[in-house]
Amino acid sequence: MTQPPAQPSPHGHPESAGTEPACPGRPESAGPAHPGTDGPEPSYPGAGEPSYPGAEGPTYPGAGEPSYPGIPAQAPPTYPTAQQPTPPTYPAAPQPAYPTGPGPAYPSAAPQPAYPTGPGPAYLSAAPQGEAPAPPPAPPAPPAAAPDHHYISTDQRRVHISAHQRRTDATAVGNLLLYLPNFLASLFVVALVSAFFGGLGLILVLAWLVSGVLVFHRPTESAVARRLLGLRYPTPRERERLEPVWREVTARAGVEGRTYELWIEDSDDLNAVAAAGHIVGVTRFSMNALPSGELAAVLAHELGHHVGGHAWSSLLGYWYALPGRIAWRMMRAFGRIVFKVSRVFSCFGVGFVLLVFGAFAFATISTLYGLPLLVLALPYALAAVNRRAELRADQHATALGFAPMLATVLDKLHQADQQQALAARAHNGGVPLQEPSALSKLLSSHPDHHTRLHHLQPYLQPSR
């Protein structure tokens, strides 16, 4: 019969004498046992040896052994700190420490290559550890491209405003002098009409003389541009297109750009106009179809008309010649009616008309030295002055550096004229149209294509 195990006393000694002391809480039965079961527990080494109070058995790190009365508590094992010379040996290797900096550095990982953020996909080779990475190679220089005459830089830059914003050149002065006979004829017409108003006639003449100041009045200019020229203000989107180009043109010319106003003409033709004293009009087709460089050449040409005084002198002369022009048109209409009536009376009527006009011509020659007859030659003289003004405006655009762009625009204008001639010929059944006479060419306000290109040749030749 098996003897039951002895229970430990409060002092840690077995209660039964004559038997070997056993480990506290452990029976002497042999055989494997599992913790947490009711079976016999395993024996430990040294069970056959006597156990004395205070004897130290093997301790295991981390094992939660119970404490018994009378047995001194075992101090926890001490581990070497960083100050001890010999580091402790652990069963498992410690985990590598990872830095918390901007880039993860792993002991066994190769350094990551650095990629530049420049325009080209140039990759740098990985530099050895401990050495600074090599700088990225400089990108190859692009090949020298041919000068582009169709686009210009419209970046904002500092503008140097010249002292003289506007002048009156020889063309403007000549234009005013040629309008002088028209002015005198208009003054005679206005005085003749004012005679029917009695005492108010003098006031009417003075009011007509002062009315020329309205040429420089902004609201009057706007009314003329809108009613007579068919212009309109540009939309915000059109301003985004025009203003950078206009700013570049005025910066090169040293002119305050806000002095002038940009207007739009709803037309599909390649054209522009310098009106009154402060208006620069451009067609919708020119604004949308032309590149920035060519559009700048067109605007620089129109600015040349303003800077040279061509625009305001032409408008001023036209305004003061208007009464005389109206009277001349009325006389032409009356002459046509008289000529048609005279044809009814055959030779008698024609002789009567010739007699009347001959008497008028003799009276003007004998009294006014024939000056009124100069009115018949003024259209040809004014056309010649206008052609000279166009060449001056071309010279202004070329002086600002737009000669190649202007030559391209002139070629486009010439091609458009040729296409219109071909279309008119096709509409006429293939019969070529009659060439304009030499007299009609003298009435043209613009030089022909070859003449304008001839004056641009010195600016188109490469500089040596």
HELIX and SHEET records of a PDB file:
HELIX    1   1 ALA A  170  LEU A  178  1                                   9    
HELIX    2   2 LEU A  180  SER A  194  1                                  15    
HELIX    3   3 ALA A  195  LEU A  200  5                                   6    
HELIX    4   4 GLY A  201  VAL A  210  1                                  10    
HELIX    5   5 SER A  211  PHE A  216  5                                   6    
HELIX    6   6 ARG A  218  ARG A  227  1                                  10    
HELIX    7   7 PRO A  236  ALA A  253  1                                  18    
HELIX    8   8 GLY A  257  THR A  259  5                                   3    
HELIX    9   9 ARG A  284  ALA A  289  1                                   6    
HELIX   10  10 SER A  292  VAL A  307  1                                  16    
HELIX   11  11 HIS A  310  SER A  342  1                                  33    
HELIX   12  12 ARG A  343  PHE A  345  5                                   3    
HELIX   13  13 CYS A  347  LEU A  368  1                                  22    
HELIX   14  14 LEU A  371  LEU A  376  5                                   6    
HELIX   15  15 LEU A  378  ALA A  399  1                                  22    
HELIX   16  16 ALA A  403  HIS A  427  1                                  25    
HELIX   17  17 ALA A  438  LYS A  441  1                                   4    
HELIX   18  18 HIS A  449  LEU A  460  1                                  12    
SHEET    1   A 4 LEU A 231  ARG A 232  0                                        
SHEET    2   A 4 GLU A 261  GLU A 265 -1                                        
SHEET    3   A 4 ILE A 279  THR A 283  1                                        
SHEET    4   A 4 ALA A 272  ALA A 275 -1                                        
END                                                                             
